[in-house]
Amino acid sequence: MLRTLLMFLLLTMSSLTMAADQHKPLVLNSYKDAYNAIHKYSVPGIIIFHADCCDPCQRMKKDTWAPLMPGLRKNYIVYFLNVDEEKDAVAQWKKQDARFVASLPAYAFVSQGGSELIAYGQGYRNKTDLVKWAKDKVAAWNARQKTQPKPGS
């Protein structure tokens, strides 16, 4: 179900920024482009839920995401999802779990290929707090991956 949700999100994204081989930003506007980029670059993704009328969203975009973006583009596909424009995508997240996108800003870290949710958070975080939160969540997810049996073993 989560894989279906994430693929749906790829279909509905109107604004997608990602890392290219030389770390140049690339805007992708179609599912085909996004799907190909995920597989070609084999990197995880970050979905950032925001609204134009949300003051904490705008502050976080400026104070937190903007300074982090050069580094993030080297390692992640980053999606900025406007909840007012992408209502179908928000509905799909809420269908998965009613707590998703209950408040803004919100952000989801997904695994390579978008098959698993690594971490989900809501609310304003400054740069330092977001980096610490993300590192802790990714480390916990990586630890869980190491303890899960591999298919066919």
C-alpha positions as CSV (number, residue, x, y, z in Angstrom):
1,M,0.0,0.0,0.0
2,L,2.8,2.4,0.9
3,R,4.5,1.7,-2.5
4,T,1.2,2.5,-4.2
5,L,0.9,5.7,-2.2
6,L,4.5,6.8,-3.1
7,M,4.0,6.0,-6.8
8,F,0.8,8.0,-6.7
9,L,2.7,10.9,-5.2
10,L,5.2,10.7,-8.0
11,L,2.4,11.0,-10.4
12,T,0.9,14.0,-8.8
13,M,4.1,16.0,-8.1
14,S,4.2,19.2,-10.0
15,S,7.4,20.5,-8.6
16,L,10.3,18.1,-8.2
17,T,13.9,19.0,-7.6
18,M,16.6,16.4,-7.7
19,A,20.3,15.8,-7.9
20,A,21.9,15.3,-11.2
21,D,25.2,13.6,-11.8
22,Q,27.1,16.8,-11.3
23,H,24.7,17.9,-8.5
24,K,22.8,20.3,-10.8
25,P,19.2,20.9,-9.9
26,L,16.8,19.4,-12.4
27,V,13.0,20.1,-12.5
28,L,10.9,17.1,-13.4
29,N,7.2,17.5,-14.3
30,S,6.1,14.1,-15.3
31,Y,5.7,10.7,-13.6
32,K,7.9,9.2,-16.3
33,D,10.7,11.7,-15.6
34,A,10.4,11.2,-11.8
35,Y,10.3,7.4,-12.1
36,N,13.3,7.3,-14.4
37,A,15.2,9.7,-12.1
38,I,14.6,7.6,-9.0
39,H,15.9,4.5,-10.6
40,K,18.7,6.2,-12.5
41,Y,20.1,8.1,-9.5
42,S,19.2,5.3,-7.0
43,V,18.7,7.8,-4.1
44,P,16.1,8.2,-1.4
45,G,13.6,11.0,-1.4
46,I,12.2,13.7,0.8
47,I,8.6,14.9,0.4
48,I,8.0,18.3,1.9
49,F,4.4,19.2,2.4
50,H,3.7,22.9,2.6
51,A,1.1,25.6,1.8
52,D,1.7,29.2,0.5
53,C,-0.5,30.6,3.3
54,C,1.4,28.7,6.1
55,D,3.8,31.0,7.9
56,P,5.8,28.2,9.6
57,C,6.1,26.5,6.2
58,Q,7.5,29.6,4.6
59,R,9.9,30.2,7.5
60,M,11.1,26.6,7.4
61,K,11.5,26.8,3.6
62,K,13.7,29.9,4.0
63,D,15.5,29.1,7.3
64,T,15.8,25.4,7.2
65,W,15.4,23.8,3.8
66,A,17.2,26.5,1.7
67,P,20.5,26.2,3.5
68,L,20.3,22.4,3.5
69,M,19.3,22.1,-0.2
70,P,22.8,22.1,-1.7
71,G,23.7,19.1,0.4
72,L,20.4,17.4,0.1
73,R,20.5,17.6,-3.7
74,K,23.7,15.5,-3.6
75,N,21.9,12.6,-1.8
76,Y,18.1,12.9,-2.2
77,I,15.4,13.6,-4.7
78,V,13.4,16.4,-3.0
79,Y,9.7,17.0,-3.6
80,F,8.0,20.2,-2.6
81,L,4.3,19.3,-2.4
82,N,1.9,22.2,-2.1
83,V,-1.1,20.7,-0.2
84,D,-3.5,23.3,-1.7
85,E,-2.6,22.3,-5.2
86,E,-2.1,18.6,-4.7
87,K,-5.2,17.6,-2.7
88,D,-5.4,14.1,-4.2
89,A,-1.8,13.4,-3.0
90,V,-2.7,14.6,0.5
91,A,-5.8,12.4,0.5
92,Q,-3.7,9.4,-0.4
93,W,-1.3,10.1,2.5
94,K,-4.3,10.5,4.9
95,K,-5.8,7.3,3.5
96,Q,-2.6,5.5,4.5
97,D,-2.6,7.1,8.0
98,A,-4.9,9.8,9.2
99,R,-2.1,11.4,11.1
100,F,-0.2,12.2,7.9
101,V,-0.3,15.9,6.9
102,A,-2.5,16.7,10.0
103,S,-0.5,19.9,10.4
104,L,2.1,21.8,8.4
105,P,4.9,21.9,7.6
106,A,5.3,18.1,7.2
107,Y,8.1,16.0,5.7
108,A,8.5,12.4,4.8
109,F,11.8,10.6,4.1
110,V,11.4,7.6,1.8
111,S,13.8,4.9,0.8
112,Q,15.5,4.4,-2.6
113,G,12.8,3.8,-5.1
114,G,10.2,5.1,-2.7
115,S,9.2,1.7,-1.5
116,E,9.4,2.4,2.3
117,L,8.8,5.3,4.6
118,I,11.9,6.0,6.6
119,A,10.6,8.8,8.8
120,Y,7.7,11.3,8.9
121,G,7.7,14.5,10.9
122,Q,5.5,17.6,11.3
123,G,6.0,21.1,12.6
124,Y,8.6,23.7,12.2
125,R,12.2,22.7,12.9
126,N,15.3,24.8,12.6
127,K,18.2,23.5,10.6
128,T,20.1,22.1,13.5
129,D,17.0,20.3,15.0
130,L,15.9,18.9,11.6
131,V,19.4,17.5,10.8
132,K,19.6,15.8,14.2
133,W,16.0,14.5,13.9
134,A,16.7,13.2,10.4
135,K,20.0,11.5,11.4
136,D,18.4,9.8,14.3
137,K,15.5,8.5,12.2
138,V,17.6,7.4,9.3
139,A,20.0,5.6,11.7
140,A,17.1,3.8,13.4
141,W,15.7,2.8,10.0
142,N,19.1,1.5,8.9
143,A,19.5,-0.5,12.1
144,R,16.0,-2.1,11.5
145,Q,17.1,-3.0,7.9
146,K,20.1,-4.8,9.2
147,T,18.1,-7.0,11.6
148,Q,15.4,-8.0,9.0
149,P,16.0,-11.2,7.2
150,K,16.8,-10.9,3.5
151,P,14.3,-12.4,1.0
152,G,15.3,-16.0,0.2
153,S,17.5,-16.4,3.2
